Amino acid sequence: MPENPFIFKIQRYSIHDGPGIRTTIFFRGCPLSCQWCHNPESQTMPNKMNSAGFEDGDFDDIIASLMNEIEKDLIFYEESHGGVTFSGGEPLCQPDLLFALVDQCHEKQIHTCLDTCGYASFEVLEQAAQKTDLILYDVKLADENTHKKYTGEYAASILNNLKQLSKLNADVKLRFPLVPHITDTDENIDGIIAFLIKNTIYRDINILPYHHTGEAKYEKLNKKYYLKYTLPPSEERMAEVKQIFESNGFMVNIGG
C-alpha cells in the first residue's frame, strides 16, 4: 500500500470529540489558518486531494487500512456509545475519502461524527450532514474582517452554511474556541449569540479554552506562533462566558 497522503494522525480513546469513547482520524489540509490552531501541521493541503493518480486498488487499500485501525476499538464504542470522529485539518477538503469511510463505518454500525470549521461548499456539507450522525461545528468570530484577520478567510460562508444546516434540522453541536483578546471579547460573544438566535435552531455549545499545546509544533515547522504571549483564559472568565450563553438560553459545557 502507498504512503497515506491524506491522514496525519489517529488518536485513540478520545473523550472530547463527540459522545462516548472515540477514535479520532485527523485529515491533512485546511482552508483556514487560525492563529490559535493546535495542529499547524494539518494546514498544508496534501498533494493528492482525491483518488486521482492512485490505482483503484491503492485507494481501496488506504480505506481498508484505516477501517482496520477503526475496528480495533469496536469494544470501546459499544460499551461507551462512542464511535469515530473525523477531524483535521478539515475533512471536507477530502470528501471522497471522508464519505467512503463514513459509509463503511455505518455498514459496521459505528457512530460517526464530523468535526468541521464549516468552510466548504454547501453541497459537500449537506452531503456530510446526510451521511454523518453528528456534526461538531466551530463558531469563532462574527465580524467579517476580524475573522479574516485571525483565520485567513471571511466568516460569511461559514455562518451561512450553519444557517442552511439549521433549515435542514441537521444534528449539530456548536464549539466556540475561547481565545483571549480575540474571540472572548464581549462584542464577539454578543455577535455570535445574536446570529445563532436569529438564524439557527442550535442552542447546545461547548466552550473550548485556548491552550499552548501546539506551540512547539510551530517551531518545528518554522512557522510564526502569533499567540506566544497569550495566556489561557482564567476559570473566572470561562465561567463568565458560560453564564452569558446560558442567560441567552444555551446549554453550555466547558471543554470538548
Helices and strands as residue ranges (DSSP letters): E 7-14, E 22-27, G 40-42, H 56-71, H 74-80, E 83-87, G 91-93, H 95-107, E 111-116, H 122-131, E 134-138, H 144-151, H 156-167, E 172-178, H 186-199, E 204-209, H 215-220, H 235-247, E 251-254
